[in-house]
Amino acid sequence: MNMKTPCFRAALTVAAVWIVIFASLSYSDYRQAYRSTEYAGYDIPEEETYQCRSTILDVTKPGFQFREQTSDERSACYKKAAQAHVRLIESGNRFALEQAWKAFGWRGALPALALLAVVAFWTSISAGVGRAASSYFNWLRFGSTKPDTGSKDNEP
C-alpha cells in the first residue's frame, strides 16, 4: 500500500475530519447530559425524602402505635437520601460518558477506519493490477526475461 497516493491522502483527510466532527458532537452530547445531572444534585427530589417526613411504627409501645420521627432519625434519613441521590447522579454521569464513547466509536471512529481500510484495499489491488499489467506488457515487448537453459543442452 502506497500512502503517498493522492487517493489515500484524501481518504486520510476525510477520515480525520470525520473523527474530529463526531468527537466534538459526542463530547457536546456528553457535556449536556453531565450538566443536567450535575444541576440535579443541588436539590433532592421530594420522592426520595418522603420517608423522612412520615411517621414510623413503634413496636415498643402497646398496640404498635405510630410516632413522629426524632430530629436525629430525620437528619439521618435526609443524609441517606442525599447520599443515594449523589450516587444516582454519579451513575448517570458514568452512563452519559459510556454512551458518548459508544456513540463516538460507532459513528466516528468505525466509519473512518472502514474508509481507510477500503481505500487501502483498493489501492493495494490497483497497485497489484498495475504491476501485473506492467509485467505482462514488458513480457509482450521484450519476451521472457529468464535465460533459456534448455537451449544450452542442444548446442554442439
N, C-alpha and C positions, 0 to 999 in steps of 0.2 A: 504494500500500500504506500503510495507516494503522498505525503502530507503537503507537498509543495504545489499541488494542482489547484487551480482556481475553484474547481467544484468543491473540493474538500475544505478549502479555506472559507468559502461561502457557507457551507453547511456548518462549520465550526462557529462562524459568526452568528448564524441564525440560532444555533443551539445555545450559545452563551447569552444572547439577548432573551431567548425563551426562558432560560433558567432565572435570569435576573428579574424578568417581569413576574413570573409565578412565585419567586421567593418574596418579592415585595407584596404581592397580593395575599399570600399565605401569612406573612408576618402582620399585615394590617388586619386581617380577619382575627388572628390570634390576639393582637393588642386590643381590639374592640371587645372580644369575649373576656379578656383578662380584666379590662377596666370595668365592665359591667358587673363582674363578680366581686371585684375589689370594692366598688362603691356599696355593694350589698352588705359588706362586713360591718358597716357602722351602725346598722340598725337590725336588731334581732327580730325576726318576724313574730307576730303575736301567736301564731300557731305553735311555735316552739316554747313559748313561755306560759302557755295556758295552764299547764300543770302547776306552775309556781304560784298561781293566784287561787287555786281551787282548795277546797277543804280536803282533809285526809281522814281516813278511817282510823280511829284509835281503838285498838284491840284490848288495851289495858282497862278501859272503862267498861262497866257492865252494860250490856246491850249493844256493844260495838257502835258507839256514837261517833259522829263526825266532829272534827275540831278544826279551828283555823291553824295555819302553819305559823310557827315561830319565825322571828326575823332571821335567825341562823339557818333554819331549814329553807326559807325563801331565798336567802342570798346564795346558799349552796346550790339550789335549784337553778337560779339565774346563771351562776358560774358554769354549771354543767351545760346549760342550754347555749351559752356563749361559746364554750369550747366545741360543742357539737356543730355550731354554726360556722365557726372558723375552719373546722375540719372539712365541712361540706364545701366551703369556698375554696380551700386548697385543692380538694378533689376536683372541683370544677375547673380550676386553673390548670391542673395536670391534664385533664381531659381536653381542654382547649389547645394546649401545647401538642398533645398527641394527635389531635385532629389536624392541626396546622402542618405537622411533619408528614402525616399521611397524604394530605392534600398536595403538599409540595412534591412528595415522591411520585404520586400518581399523575399529577397534572403538570409538573415542572420537570423533574429530572428524568423520569422514564421516557417521555416522548423525545427529549433532547438526545438521550443516549440511543434510542431507537433510530433517530435520524442519522446520527453519526455511524451507527452500525450498518444501516442500509447504504449510506454513501461509501463507506469503506468497502463493503461487499461488492458493490457495483464498480467501484474504482479498481479493485483487485481483479475483477472479471474482465473489465475493459483493458487493463494492462496485460493480462494473460492472453487475451484475444489479439491484442496488438503485437505482442511478442511472437505468438504463433503465426500470425499473418506475415510479419516481417521475415521470420524464418522460412516460411513457405515461399515467399516471393524471392528471397535470396537463393533458395534451392532451385526455383524455376530459372533464375537468371544465370547462376554460376554452376549449377549441377551439385552433385554430392560433395560435401566438404571433407568426407572421410577418405583416407587413402585406400585404394583398391588393393587388398592383399592377395586376392585370387589371381591377378594378372602377373605377379612375380613368379608364380609357380609354373606358368605356361611359357615363360621365356626360355630360350635355348642356352 
